[in-house]
């Protein structure tokens, strides 16, 4: 629905040749692609609006798609405003809000098993909890303990 309401120039900045107005399947496919993009970025703790700045800061990034990302951010903002007007939110926005407002809590112990590669948003949520409530069980020899972090993820070199 928000795609339909978006300004044509904003849509064209994202998709140079958007679906025809009567192409319902084309618009649904585009909406799914945009939803998948949001989900992928959110999993790594990023919003669409964060990407242009991140790309501008990257010194080894010789490709600029600033206009497209700004258009995507405009569309994302309109989507979030529409949801807010309906007094609802989506899962990704709810996670960001919970982390920012420190609303993540539990009175139970969380046991992590096989968590060698958690995405950033999950890490942020777990790290915001009382650390005594999160226990990572790692199936590895004790001699390998230094290769894992507090959440049971493999440490990688930056």
Secondary structure, DSSP 8 states (H G I E B T S, - for coil): -HHHHS-HHHHHHH-TT---TT-HHHHHHHHHHHHHHHHHHHHTT--HHHHHHHHHH-TT-----HHHHHHHHHHHHHHHHHHHHTT---HHHHHHHHHHTT----SS-EEEES-SS--HHHHHHHHTS-GGGEEEE--S-GGGGGGB-TTS-B----
